Amino acid sequence: MTSPKGVFNLRSLVEHLAGRSPQVAGAFLFAAGVIAFMGIITAETLYPGYSTSDNMISDLGATDPPDSIIEQPSSNIFSGTMMVTGILVIASSYYIHRTFGNRAFSIPVALFGTGALGVGVFNGSWGDIHALFALTTFVAGAVAAILTYKVLGPPLSYFSFALGLISLATLVQYFALGDSSPLMEMGEGGIERWIAYPIVVWTMGIGGHLMNRSGAHPMHAENTAE
């Protein structure tokens, strides 16, 4: 049972961090992007015969059922990476909302983190449950990148919009065209990376930007929009 002193210290820490909301949000997002990127690379190198063209990113955790293949230590590395990434992004959404006061932006960020956390908890062997969390990660992450224009001005908003649009357009055309997609030359793994990596780049980019801002106050004309 947590002591009153422990509760007080935790509350004091939260209040202290709240006074530096932009930097805290930025640090969480930047760390999430770096951890996701490096964790995926590490898991790939330790996975026997892994192909970034033929294998999906989630294969690092486990391939699809019913005959799921789980390779260690890649599976634990990937799952752990996604869980940490998700937790960091979810935490950042709280401080993002304190900074901008814009639910249209902070909610997609929170959903993005929730999706990533779910991908880590429910690896590919969970089938449709895993697929739902992966889709949430991609859609919410892309939407959050696009909606950056609501809270930040150019040029970052332009780059963010472009990255989100690339990710979302790649996802939509893959579902719409399937094997007839012109991007199939890259393989399913290559297409998925065109969906996932723009979001990872955006996460690091906006994280770095926010770490250089100060004060928990509106930074853009549209901050007050709910």
C-alpha atoms as one frame of an Amber mdcrd trajectory, in Angstrom:
protein
   0.000   0.000   0.000   1.396   3.384  -0.991   2.191   5.648   1.929   0.773
   9.209   2.104   4.324  10.488   1.747   4.789   8.405  -1.395   1.562   9.764
  -2.856   2.649  13.303  -2.018   6.039  12.824  -3.667   4.461  11.353  -6.786
   1.970  14.227  -6.943   4.780  16.736  -6.504   6.726  15.113  -9.329   3.695
  15.213 -11.647   3.073  18.862 -10.783   6.733  19.708 -11.348   6.736  18.009
 -14.736   3.452  19.729 -15.626   5.262  23.052 -15.360   7.563  21.871 -18.132
   4.912  20.185 -20.261   6.375  20.921 -23.730   9.809  19.574 -22.814   8.391
  16.503 -21.071   6.071  15.718 -23.990   8.958  16.187 -26.403  11.323  14.012
 -24.406   8.765  11.205 -24.225   8.035  11.368 -27.965  11.679  11.596 -28.998
  12.597   8.665 -26.749   9.650   6.654 -28.098  10.777   7.200 -31.688  14.386
   6.283 -30.993  13.440   3.200 -28.980  11.016   2.003 -31.665  13.526   2.479
 -34.465  16.514   0.933 -32.704  14.447  -1.861 -31.166  13.100  -2.941 -34.556
  16.584  -2.862 -36.105  18.018  -4.908 -33.233  15.250  -7.516 -33.429  15.736
  -7.781 -37.204  19.453  -8.478 -36.925  18.855 -11.296 -34.415  16.063 -12.955
 -36.420  17.431 -15.822 -38.605  16.785 -15.234 -42.307  14.659 -12.138 -41.717
  13.794 -10.139 -44.857  12.615  -6.518 -44.700  10.870  -7.167 -48.017   9.153
 -10.486 -47.325   8.579 -10.239 -43.565   6.162  -7.911 -41.842   7.488  -5.864
 -38.927   5.176  -7.725 -36.547   6.753 -11.042 -37.569   9.531 -10.019 -35.197
   7.108 -10.661 -32.329   5.368 -13.668 -33.854   4.037 -14.662 -37.247   0.305
 -15.098 -37.908  -1.604 -18.063 -36.456  -2.355 -20.927 -36.553   1.278 -21.985
 -36.967   2.916 -18.955 -35.420   6.701 -18.800 -35.406   8.362 -17.059 -32.466
  12.091 -16.438 -32.664  13.968 -15.444 -29.526  15.412 -13.062 -28.485  13.814
 -11.070 -31.347  10.289 -11.622 -30.050  11.004 -10.328 -26.557  12.993  -7.392
 -27.915  10.242  -6.372 -30.322   7.401  -6.826 -27.832   9.281  -4.968 -25.116
  10.155  -2.195 -27.541   6.518  -1.714 -28.558   5.284  -1.718 -24.969   7.816
   0.900 -23.863   7.109   2.969 -26.979   3.373   2.825 -26.346   3.686   3.826
 -22.698   5.912   6.784 -23.574   3.550   8.029 -26.282   0.506   7.665 -24.018
   2.331   9.621 -21.286   3.277  12.288 -23.823  -0.384  12.778 -24.797  -1.155
  14.063 -21.279   1.570  16.692 -21.458   0.685  17.509 -25.058  -2.847  18.306
 -23.944  -1.516  20.447 -21.093   0.639  22.309 -23.595  -1.856  22.861 -26.402
  -5.283  22.208 -24.898  -6.370  20.641 -28.179  -8.166  17.288 -27.960  -8.276
  16.955 -31.744  -4.494  16.502 -31.539  -3.901  14.888 -28.145  -6.517  12.117
 -28.570  -4.962  10.689 -31.786  -1.579  10.776 -30.047  -3.035   8.804 -27.121
  -4.633   6.294 -29.523  -1.316   5.964 -31.353   0.373   5.047 -28.085  -2.423
   2.671 -27.111  -2.072   0.870 -30.431   1.686   0.482 -30.030   1.263  -0.809
 -26.476  -1.304  -3.339 -27.705   1.037  -4.515 -30.462   3.626  -5.276 -27.795
   1.234  -7.021 -25.424  -0.557  -9.038 -28.111   2.035 -10.278 -30.604   1.220
 -11.642 -34.058   0.131 -15.004 -32.660  -3.017 -13.279 -31.348  -4.257 -12.841
 -34.910  -7.110 -10.344 -35.276  -6.512  -8.736 -31.873  -2.944  -7.934 -32.867
  -4.075  -6.717 -36.287  -6.576  -4.324 -34.687  -3.915  -2.753 -32.479  -1.492
  -2.512 -35.418  -4.138  -0.767 -37.527  -4.871   1.617 -34.645  -1.163   2.430
 -34.410  -0.843   3.218 -38.101  -4.074   5.169 -38.539  -3.865   7.175 -35.310
  -0.153   7.883 -35.793  -0.683   9.123 -39.344  -3.681  11.236 -38.318  -1.725
  12.757 -35.418   1.094  13.690 -37.794  -1.362  15.299 -40.218  -3.106  17.212
 -37.422   0.154  18.738 -36.231  -0.877  21.829 -38.200  -3.521  22.471 -35.524
  -0.909  23.179 -32.866   2.325  24.082 -34.646   3.151  26.340 -37.542   5.435
  25.824 -40.545   7.831  24.454 -41.532   7.382  21.551 -39.066   3.643  21.379
 -39.742   4.343  20.972 -43.484   6.787  18.126 -42.960   4.475  16.499 -40.405
   1.517  16.718 -42.774   3.573  15.160 -45.576   4.798  12.295 -43.388   1.303
  11.545 -42.113  -0.133  11.687 -45.620   2.532   9.317 -46.977   1.799   6.826
 -44.216  -1.997   7.026 -44.553  -1.989   6.965 -48.367   0.307   3.927 -48.405
  -1.990   2.138 -45.948  -5.161   2.961 -47.917  -3.750   1.935 -51.285  -2.459
  -1.331 -49.816  -5.904  -2.264 -48.508  -7.626  -1.035 -51.671  -5.322  -2.628
 -54.253  -3.809  -5.592 -52.426  -1.435  -7.602 -54.587  -2.087  -5.287 -57.541
  -0.537  -2.357 -55.687   2.345  -0.782 -57.638   4.322  -0.807 -54.382   4.269
  -4.614 -54.195   7.699  -4.586 -55.851   8.974  -3.772 -52.356   7.101  -6.715
 -50.831   4.629  -6.539 -47.967   7.429  -5.802 -45.533   8.642  -2.889 -47.623
   5.123  -1.447 -47.902   4.573  -1.737 -44.163   7.775   0.181 -43.538   6.483
   3.001 -45.758   3.498   3.081 -43.410   5.351   2.778 -40.104   8.615   4.654
 -40.550   7.157   8.040 -41.564   5.299   7.980 -38.235   8.480   7.074 -36.348
  10.340   9.934 -38.087   7.508  12.334 -37.205   7.608  11.184 -33.566  11.296
  12.024 -33.283  10.903  15.274 -35.210   8.084  16.751 -33.145   9.712  15.416
 -29.990  12.930  17.278 -30.744  10.971  20.437 -31.536   8.965  20.368 -28.315
  12.054  19.830 -26.181  13.249  23.244 -27.342  10.030  25.012 -26.333   9.308
  26.407 -22.881   6.272  26.886 -20.695   2.925  25.124 -20.596   1.046  27.647
 -22.698  -0.584  27.891 -26.147   1.891  28.020 -29.036  -0.416  28.371 -32.003
  -3.489  30.313 -32.963  -5.586  27.162 -33.053  -4.562  25.845 -29.627  -7.855
  26.716 -28.005  -9.841  24.463 -30.335 -11.387  21.539 -28.516
